[in-house]
Amino acid sequence: VAGERTLELIIDTVPAMVWSAEPDGSADFFNQHYLGYVGRAWDQMNGQGWTAAVHPDDLAGLGAAWARIMASGAPGEAEARLRRHDGAYRWFLFRTSPLRDAGGSITKWYGVNTDIEDRKRVEVELQRAYDSFADAQRLSQTGNFTADIAVDEHIWSEELYRIFEIDPSTTITVQAVRDVIHPDDLAAFDADFARSLGGIDFDQVFRIVPPSGTVKHVHAVGHLIERVAGRPLFIGAIQDVTARVVAEEALDRSRSELAHVARATTLSALTASIAHELNQPLSGIVTNASTCLRMLDGEPPDIDGARETARRTLRDGDRAATVITTLRDLFRRKAFALEALDLNDATREVLSLSSADLQRQRIVVHTELAPDLPIIAGDRGQLQQVVQNLVRNAVDAMAAIDDRPRNLSILTEREDDDRVRLSVRDAGEGVDPEAVDRLFGAFFTTKAAGMGIGLFVSRSIIERHGGRLWVEPNDDGPGTTFSFSIPRTAAPVGDAIATPRSS
Amino acid sequence: VTGQLPLVSIVDDDVSVRESLPDLLRQLGYAAEAFPSAEAFLASDRADDTRCLLLDLTMPGMSGPALQEELTRRRQGIPIVYITASDDATVRARLIARGAVDCLFKPFSEATLLEALDLALRTPPA
């Protein structure tokens, strides 16, 4: 009939591969589109012949799926590659449904194959992209997140779960994250997080204490986006920077230890070693002279012995002279270089050089640098050494302070018309000769006027600038203030040679 | 004859001291022997005979106080008078607190030396 003819036309013309099979699975029909696509005649495809067009790698899987579908008697689907007439393989989705008779027995299987090559390719690309994304996250120890702030919903990357050591099945909340943050860093985190919800980018390094108990340093960056009005999303990345932070801390420590050693081996250490070097031959001279006198006073006098000790006395005198010559050479190289300088600038430079140290010691630095501070004439390097010494002392003085902020204030001001003053104020326990002993004792036992070596050097530098350095207890709280005052135009003392002076 | 005179041993890395001090001590009526290091003194057999040790504080290798400790460990309680080129009253007080008879700052006079030796020789072995 015409209806059947029309149906046949439709089936052969639709842009799909249509087929049917007997209840036992042997194929008995392929539409023209199918036959044309694979470039085979019906009698080549009949029965199990069609399997010759299936990619050899997919054949076993497709066969198994087909057997499963037939056994179940229910509609089903499977994926496999089919070879086109030109030899190219493309992925197809095979879908089939059974036709049943009145008694419920399957009389036929009908099927349609759809080309899914493009989808399949996208899937593979996506998987590859995801794999390399995960690799990159893993390698850089960086995880990323999206947080829907309004409903406290969070999407975390695998690596982020790994960094926080949280099971990926756990529901993440802001509170759950806060629970892991180191208690000492929580306040700063909360403050910055609150600010970031106001639109300021979040960028902070803080510590977390994951379940393993091993503290990690993480660097988190994030910012707010608003794709849907009133529904802010917070997106960002968190990197585990523990290794870097630990290495930096070690570097800072060795740097500041080095500075400490360098400071201890300055002028006053030199003074002590001068005394030491001179006292040795002097001791010989005094002893030899005593011996000489005794030998001459003997009965009878020991002239030969006296002559020998006198000779030794001369030799010791020469040794002392050599010490002096060496020192003079040493000092000659240490010229006093005056230049026009802005003490505020010099101070800022010292603070920026010390910033890592200050941060590590949890020092809160306040600066009040007078904007109208006149330019002075001074030795920049030496004055910076003084400021650094004072800062260092202030930091040391607050090392044991835990019950109040470790406040360090640096103040510069114009004094009268022709002097500038700089003060360094700490919130430590105050000046205690015992504490000074501890600060400097590790390097040198010699004290100048009960102050440490650094202070002794500082004072001699300030005095060479025609100024003075003093210390006073804070009158409105615990701690000490060290100050120096120098004239705008330094009047270097003496012959501009680094002579240690006692006040 | 020397055997009868009390032996004063000197341990000092400074050659001026080693050259000058033994002669003066002999003039003062003591037997004297000088050693350039703590190790050299320990290696010699003179510790048993030494009635007083004039000991330098800082030396390369074993320091004065380290030698003092070692001697205490060996139960050789020799009275010790430190001699140092660094003038530091705190160090002196600490050394005396730890059992030294005295600590002389170089250069020291003959009278100061005699006083310290007198005191040392009156000190019963620890």
Chai-1 contact restraints between the chains, C-beta under 6 A:
chainA,res_idxA,chainB,res_idxB,connection_type,confidence,min_distance_angstrom,max_distance_angstrom,comment,restraint_id
A,H276,B,A85,contact,1.0,0.0,6.0,A-B,restraint_1
A,H276,B,S86,contact,1.0,0.0,6.0,A-B,restraint_2
A,N279,B,A85,contact,1.0,0.0,6.0,A-B,restraint_3
A,N279,B,K106,contact,1.0,0.0,6.0,A-B,restraint_4
A,Q280,B,D14,contact,1.0,0.0,6.0,A-B,restraint_5
A,Q280,B,S16,contact,1.0,0.0,6.0,A-B,restraint_6
A,Q280,B,A85,contact,1.0,0.0,6.0,A-B,restraint_7
A,P281,B,S16,contact,1.0,0.0,6.0,A-B,restraint_8
A,L282,B,P107,contact,1.0,0.0,6.0,A-B,restraint_9
A,S283,B,V17,contact,1.0,0.0,6.0,A-B,restraint_10
A,S283,B,K106,contact,1.0,0.0,6.0,A-B,restraint_11
A,S283,B,P107,contact,1.0,0.0,6.0,A-B,restraint_12
A,G284,B,S16,contact,1.0,0.0,6.0,A-B,restraint_13
A,G284,B,S20,contact,1.0,0.0,6.0,A-B,restraint_14
A,V286,B,P107,contact,1.0,0.0,6.0,A-B,restraint_15
A,T287,B,S20,contact,1.0,0.0,6.0,A-B,restraint_16
A,T287,B,L21,contact,1.0,0.0,6.0,A-B,restraint_17
A,T287,B,L24,contact,1.0,0.0,6.0,A-B,restraint_18
A,N288,B,S20,contact,1.0,0.0,6.0,A-B,restraint_19
A,S290,B,L24,contact,1.0,0.0,6.0,A-B,restraint_20
A,S290,B,E110,contact,1.0,0.0,6.0,A-B,restraint_21
A,T291,B,D23,contact,1.0,0.0,6.0,A-B,restraint_22
A,T291,B,L24,contact,1.0,0.0,6.0,A-B,restraint_23
A,T291,B,Q27,contact,1.0,0.0,6.0,A-B,restraint_24
A,R294,B,Q27,contact,1.0,0.0,6.0,A-B,restraint_25
A,R312,B,E19,contact,1.0,0.0,6.0,A-B,restraint_26
A,D316,B,S16,contact,1.0,0.0,6.0,A-B,restraint_27
A,T445,B,D88,contact,1.0,0.0,6.0,A-B,restraint_28
A,T445,B,V91,contact,1.0,0.0,6.0,A-B,restraint_29
A,T446,B,D88,contact,1.0,0.0,6.0,A-B,restraint_30
